[in-house]
């Protein structure tokens, strides 16, 4: 189930950008989740962080799925290896499946390198599997990125 999240605009003056909202919804509709993923409105875990979309204005949507019997590494690796729509991953390699079980992982997707929009999946461990959160943002035609000092650049979505 998909519930629109708040726009990047203040609530009192927010007007939805139809094109950006349609793009965000298209990416969310194309979300590619591992087999057995079940949509939920109420995730069974609390997420400690959220994706910062530094360039705006943008439209943002959020959705959740639960997957029983899957580890964080298995779910993250499946997401890395099975792109959503025509997006490209910002992840550099697979998540290690050996060793201590992970509590969480993020996997980002963007429409092109160096863009600050797309979809970021956060995978969190539960007692019987994982919960996956999708944070989707699409910039409006008037979106700009704030300048950073000394030639610094923004990290890719999903890279922490």
C-alpha positions in Angstrom: 0.0 0.0 0.0 1.3 3.4 -0.8 0.6 6.5 1.2 1.9 9.8 0.0 4.4 11.3 2.4 4.8 15.0 2.9 6.1 17.2 0.2 9.4 19.1 0.7 7.4 22.3 0.8 6.1 23.7 4.2 2.5 22.4 4.9 0.9 25.8 5.0 2.1 26.7 1.5 2.5 23.2 -0.1 1.2 22.7 -3.6 1.8 19.4 -5.1 3.8 19.3 -8.3 1.9 16.9 -10.6 4.8 15.9 -12.8 7.2 15.2 -9.9 4.4 13.4 -7.9 3.6 11.3 -11.0 7.3 10.4 -11.4 7.6 9.4 -7.7 4.5 7.3 -8.0 5.8 5.6 -11.2 9.0 4.7 -9.4 7.1 3.4 -6.4 4.7 1.4 -8.6 7.7 -0.2 -10.3 9.3 -1.1 -7.0 10.9 -4.6 -7.4 10.8 -6.5 -4.1 12.0 -10.0 -3.3 9.5 -12.9 -3.7 7.2 -13.2 -0.7 7.2 -9.4 0.0 3.8 -8.3 1.5 2.8 -4.7 1.5 2.0 -3.2 4.9 0.9 0.2 6.2 2.4 -0.4 9.7 5.9 -1.7 9.8 6.8 -3.8 12.8 10.1 -1.9 13.4 11.1 1.7 14.0 13.6 3.1 11.5 16.3 5.2 13.1 17.1 7.3 10.0 15.7 8.7 6.9 17.1 9.6 3.5 18.0 13.3 3.2 17.1 14.6 -0.3 19.3 17.7 -0.3 18.0 19.2 -3.6 14.5 20.5 -4.0 11.7 21.1 -4.1 10.7 17.5 -4.6 7.8 15.2 -4.1 8.2 12.2 -1.8 6.4 8.9 -1.2 7.0 6.1 1.2 5.9 2.5 1.4 6.7 -0.7 3.5 6.8 -4.4 2.9 7.5 -7.4 5.2 9.3 -10.5 4.1 9.3 -13.5 6.3 12.3 -15.9 6.5 14.8 -13.6 4.8 17.9 -12.0 6.3 18.9 -8.3 5.9 21.9 -9.4 3.7 19.7 -11.6 1.5 17.1 -8.9 1.0 19.6 -6.2 0.3 21.5 -8.3 -2.2 18.3 -9.3 -3.9 17.5 -5.5 -4.2 21.0 -4.8 -5.5 20.7 -7.5 -8.2 17.2 -6.7 -9.3 16.9 -3.0 -10.2 13.7 -1.1 -9.9 12.4 0.3 -13.3 15.2 1.9 -15.3 17.1 3.1 -12.2 20.7 2.3 -11.5 22.0 1.3 -8.1 24.3 3.5 -6.0 25.6 0.4 -4.1 29.1 -0.7 -4.9 28.9 -4.4 -4.2 27.0 -7.1 -2.5 26.3 -7.1 1.3 28.4 -9.8 3.1 26.1 -12.7 4.1 28.7 -14.4 6.4 29.4 -13.4 10.0 27.2 -11.5 12.4 23.6 -11.0 11.2 23.0 -7.4 10.1 20.4 -5.2 11.7 19.9 -3.1 8.6 21.1 -2.0 5.2 20.3 0.6 2.6 20.2 0.2 -1.2 19.8 3.4 -3.3 18.7 3.8 -6.9 18.9 6.9 -9.1 17.8 7.6 -12.7 21.4 8.8 -13.6 24.7 9.3 -11.8 25.0 12.3 -9.6 21.3 12.9 -9.3 19.6 13.5 -5.9 16.3 11.7 -6.6 15.1 8.2 -7.0 14.4 5.4 -4.5 16.2 4.3 -1.4 15.3 1.0 0.2 16.1 0.5 3.9 16.0 -3.1 5.1 15.6 -3.8 8.8 15.7 -7.1 10.7 12.7 -8.4 12.5 12.3 -11.5 14.7 11.1 -13.6 11.7 12.5 -11.8 8.6 12.8 -8.2 7.4 10.9 -5.0 6.8 11.7 -3.0 3.7 11.0 0.7 3.5 11.0 2.6 0.2 11.6 6.3 0.3 11.0 7.8 -3.1 11.7 11.4 -4.2 11.3 13.1 -7.6 12.5 16.6 -8.1 10.3 19.3 -9.6 11.4 21.2 -12.7 12.5 24.1 -10.5 14.7 21.9 -8.2 18.1 23.2 -7.3 20.9 21.9 -5.1 22.5 24.2 -2.5 26.1 24.9 -3.2 28.6 23.1 -1.0 31.9 24.6 0.2 35.3 23.9 -1.3 34.1 21.7 -4.2 32.4 19.2 -1.9 29.7 17.0 -3.4 26.6 15.3 -2.0 26.8 11.6 -1.5 24.6 9.3 -3.6 21.1 8.5 -2.3 21.3 5.4 -0.1 25.0 5.9 0.8 24.4 7.2 4.3 
